[in-house]
């Protein structure tokens, strides 16, 4: 009976790794094993002098942390006029994922 229970638990753990995306960037297309994308959200076509990036992270879908808000990026980089916004995503095996916001602009 212990062998059956051990096998069942092992099967559930393995299937959860392959069939459940615990950590996901939340936006854009997602790969089953690996995701790396860049998505253009906004752009004016104007030249910009400054660029700033900030990310939020997720571990197993249990813990997430970071600040990638426009207000945080603008204050950190002293950008007043945003001319371009991009999102980049990265995820691997549902274990780790991040979403980064990159802005460009001028003072």
Secondary structure, 3 states (H helix, E strand, C coil): CHHHHHHHHHHHHHHHHHHCCCCCCCCCCCCCCEEEEEEEEEECCCCCCEEEEEEEEEECCCEEEECCCHHHHHHHHCCCEEEEEEEEEEEECCCEEEEEEEEEEEC
